[in-house]
Amino acid sequence: MRASHILIKHEGSRRKASWRDPEGVAISATTRDDAADLARALRDQIVAGELKFEAAATDNSDCNSAKRGGDLGPFERGKMQKPFEKAVIALKVGEMSDVVDTDSGVHIILRTG
């Protein structure tokens, strides 16, 4: 399977640093609810056609995959955190998830394969 995602880290994320926030200052000050609100707002803009998924990921994701428009590449079962994998499996290719919580933060996931 294959997916792209937008990861928004928050104060409860297992790792508070990211390529966008190397010291984790902003991440540590972001609540889970604020992170989920941002993820939902980005999803709404994507669904409305106001924003491309890849651009949203590049500009907003805390994952290094942002440099590839959120593309995680192909992966097998058991390689991702359970809630993430479960969400990907539930999606059809081309479908986008609602907010998905993992230990890393909140995600919007686009199944691409």
C-alpha positions as CSV (number, residue, x, y, z in Angstrom):
1,M,0.0,0.0,0.0
2,R,1.0,3.6,-0.4
3,A,-0.1,6.9,1.2
4,S,0.8,10.5,1.6
5,H,0.0,12.4,4.8
6,I,0.1,15.7,6.6
7,L,1.4,15.4,10.2
8,I,0.7,18.1,12.7
9,K,2.7,17.5,15.9
10,H,1.5,18.8,19.3
11,E,2.4,18.9,23.0
12,G,1.5,15.2,23.3
13,S,3.5,14.0,20.4
14,R,6.2,11.5,21.3
15,R,8.9,13.6,19.5
16,K,8.4,17.3,19.9
17,A,11.0,18.4,17.2
18,S,10.5,18.4,13.4
19,W,12.2,19.8,10.4
20,R,10.0,22.9,10.6
21,D,10.6,23.3,14.4
22,P,14.0,21.8,15.3
23,E,13.8,22.9,18.9
24,G,10.2,21.9,19.3
25,V,9.2,25.3,20.7
26,A,6.0,25.8,18.6
27,I,5.1,22.1,18.8
28,S,5.3,22.1,22.6
29,A,3.0,25.1,22.7
30,T,0.4,23.5,20.4
31,T,-2.5,21.6,22.0
32,R,-3.9,18.4,20.4
33,D,-7.1,20.3,19.7
34,D,-5.3,23.1,17.9
35,A,-3.4,20.6,15.8
36,A,-6.6,18.8,14.9
37,D,-8.3,22.1,14.0
38,L,-5.4,23.0,11.7
39,A,-5.5,19.5,10.1
40,R,-9.3,19.8,9.6
41,A,-8.9,23.3,8.1
42,L,-6.3,22.0,5.6
43,R,-8.5,19.1,4.7
44,D,-11.5,21.4,4.2
45,Q,-9.4,23.6,1.8
46,I,-8.2,20.5,-0.1
47,V,-11.7,19.1,-0.4
48,A,-13.0,22.5,-1.6
49,G,-10.3,22.6,-4.3
50,E,-8.6,25.7,-2.8
51,L,-5.4,23.8,-1.9
52,K,-3.6,20.8,-3.4
53,F,-2.8,18.0,-0.9
54,E,0.9,18.1,-1.9
55,A,1.2,21.8,-1.3
56,A,-0.6,21.5,2.0
57,A,1.9,18.8,3.1
58,T,4.9,20.7,1.8
59,D,4.0,23.8,3.7
60,N,2.5,22.4,6.9
61,S,3.5,18.8,7.7
62,D,5.9,18.2,10.5
63,C,7.1,15.0,8.8
64,N,10.2,14.9,6.6
65,S,7.9,13.5,3.9
66,A,6.8,17.1,3.5
67,K,9.7,17.5,1.1
68,R,8.0,14.9,-1.1
69,G,4.5,16.5,-0.9
70,G,3.7,14.1,2.0
71,D,4.5,10.9,0.1
72,L,5.6,8.1,2.4
73,G,6.3,5.7,-0.5
74,P,5.1,2.1,-0.5
75,F,4.9,0.2,2.8
76,E,3.7,-3.1,4.1
77,R,1.4,-4.0,7.0
78,G,3.1,-3.7,10.3
79,K,5.5,-0.9,9.3
80,M,3.3,2.1,10.5
81,Q,1.7,2.9,13.8
82,K,-1.5,0.9,14.2
83,P,-4.1,3.8,14.0
84,F,-2.3,5.1,10.9
85,E,-2.2,1.7,9.2
86,K,-5.9,1.0,10.1
87,A,-6.9,4.3,8.5
88,V,-5.0,3.6,5.3
89,I,-6.5,0.2,5.0
90,A,-10.0,1.6,5.4
91,L,-9.5,4.1,2.6
92,K,-9.9,3.4,-1.1
93,V,-7.1,4.7,-3.4
94,G,-7.7,8.4,-3.9
95,E,-9.7,8.8,-0.6
96,M,-8.6,11.2,2.2
97,S,-9.1,10.5,5.9
98,D,-10.5,12.6,8.6
99,V,-8.1,13.4,11.5
100,V,-6.2,10.3,12.6
101,D,-4.4,10.3,16.0
102,T,-1.1,8.5,16.6
103,D,1.7,8.9,19.0
104,S,3.4,11.1,16.5
105,G,0.5,13.7,16.3
106,V,-2.5,14.1,14.1
107,H,-2.6,13.2,10.5
108,I,-4.7,13.7,7.4
109,I,-4.0,10.7,5.1
110,L,-4.4,10.4,1.4
111,R,-4.3,6.8,0.1
112,T,-2.3,6.7,-3.1
113,G,-1.8,3.0,-3.7
